[in-house]
């Protein structure tokens, strides 16, 4: 998530790292997550991301840094809204003789991002096994103005009853998710486009094998019953880009021994540190949510060849849960309680999460990828299940099944090898699609 402020432009940030790339273009989750992180740097202290909707416009280059321009659409007491426009300015040698004005440039990505201030601070620490120690300040809360409520349609036992494989083997025993979960890529592109470092950065993602379950479900209920499961968590702390912020958050976390005589300024600093670390964790969730998303559509429909072309058009994510449950790391307290109050001494634990994905509809050369992000604790087993939905995602993709009868591959109208070369260069996109810029892998 490494970005830095622009040296001269307010609310403008520059990407500091080269994006991950499964093939020839930048991974869309890179710009998606960094846009959210950049927007979070412009909101009032204590505000936490809860909603993002982004549109992919141009393919992301690997050799040009992304520039994030943030516009402050609204800054309220509870909600704040930001618009982020992302550009990639070509090197001077590639720039046209007369570059267009900023207002005429086409961004590569745009997003609206909403932030919310938590309206409740607990009066006492939670004893939930999934959230044993609050990471945010727990100073005495003001009188409640609104009565809290929540619900979800799926029961807490849903994951356990629907995907028992999650509970029969350790999460780390599942294979790492492939660079691009597409048969054509795995057969040809890995050889055609070898990357020195194709390791997915920041987040460890593992794919759960549902092949047998999917074969039966699709045969009985159709394509909509196809499911893809990923387990994900931060990579090892010493390698994780979130380590610095996590350590800051850990030092800012407080116990119930917090004195009521602390100043409001100190409370605000704690709020700010808590929210900053949370927004970084939420950005990591966004980064993971885009991994291999549209390839599910190809698998569900049985289109595994290079003639099926897919690219993202838009991606939206809404976080539902108590923000603290979305932290990528948690401080696990010791089993004893001193004087009725948790001790802050404990250990930092990387938390596992589950992404459950499917495709509900397709048509008009477009298709939907939908998913739920679940809490998941493999070390806690009460025999009933206690997982909950933390977020919902919707991704619209452009999908085209090219007919070879009209020259969609190495067929009529193309010289031998031309179709293969174009596929190698454009990641499966046609020449017209490349010119339109509707490409994102």
PyMOL commands that set and color helices and strands:
alter all, ss='L'
color gray80, all
select helices_A, chain A and resi 28-40+102-104+158-162+164-167+171-173+183-192+211-221+223-225+243-252+264-289+295-301+323-326+404-406+418-426+431-436
alter helices_A, ss='H'
color red, helices_A
select strands_A, chain A and resi 3-5+12-15+47-56+67-75+79-87+109-117+203-208+228-234+308-319+329-333+346-350+352-358+362-363+366-376+389-401
alter strands_A, ss='S'
color yellow, strands_A
deselect
rebuild
show_as cartoon
